[in-house]
Amino acid sequence: MPQMAPMNWLILFFLFIITFIIFNSLNYFSFIYSPKLTTFKKKMSKLNWKW
């Protein structure tokens, strides 16, 4: 029946939104940061400004 077509589009839209959210959350939470072992020292340079 053509009257039920908007309901099918709405279900399809929600299906795509749910899969999009699941896909993004899995990508976000499954990313593993590699531990940074090297430490670096910041160079401190003092400038004497003569105004």
Contact map, one row per residue, 1 for C-alpha under 8 A:
111110000000000000000000000000000000000000000000000
111110000000000000000000000000000000000000000000000
111111000000000000000000000000000000000000000000000
111111110000000000000000000000000000000000000000000
111111111000000000000000000000000000000000000000000
001111111100000000000000000000000000000000000000000
000111111110000000000000000000000000000000000000000
000111111111000000000000000000000000000000000000000
000011111111100000000000000000000000000000000000000
000001111111110000000000000000000000000000000000000
000000111111111000000000000000000000000000000000000
000000011111111100000000000000000000000000000000000
000000001111111110000000000000000000000000000000000
000000000111111111000000000000000000000000000000000
000000000011111111100000000000000000000000000000000
000000000001111111110000000000000000000000000000000
000000000000111111111000000000000000000000000000000
000000000000011111111100000000000000000000000000000
000000000000001111111110000000000000000000000000000
000000000000000111111111000000000000000000000000000
000000000000000011111111100000000000000000000000000
000000000000000001111111110000000000000000000000000
000000000000000000111111111000000000000000000000000
000000000000000000011111111100000000000000000000000
000000000000000000001111111110000000000000000000000
000000000000000000000111111111000000000000000000000
000000000000000000000011111111100000000000000000000
000000000000000000000001111111100000000000000000000
000000000000000000000000111111100000000000000000000
000000000000000000000000011111110000000000000000000
000000000000000000000000001111111000000000000000000
000000000000000000000000000001111100000000000000000
000000000000000000000000000000111110000000000000000
000000000000000000000000000000011111000000000000000
000000000000000000000000000000001111100000000000000
000000000000000000000000000000000111111000000000000
000000000000000000000000000000000011111000000000000
000000000000000000000000000000000001111100000000000
000000000000000000000000000000000001111110000000000
000000000000000000000000000000000000011111000000000
000000000000000000000000000000000000001111100000000
000000000000000000000000000000000000000111110000000
000000000000000000000000000000000000000011111000000
000000000000000000000000000000000000000001111100000
000000000000000000000000000000000000000000111110000
000000000000000000000000000000000000000000011111000
000000000000000000000000000000000000000000001111100
000000000000000000000000000000000000000000000111110
000000000000000000000000000000000000000000000011111
000000000000000000000000000000000000000000000001111
000000000000000000000000000000000000000000000000111
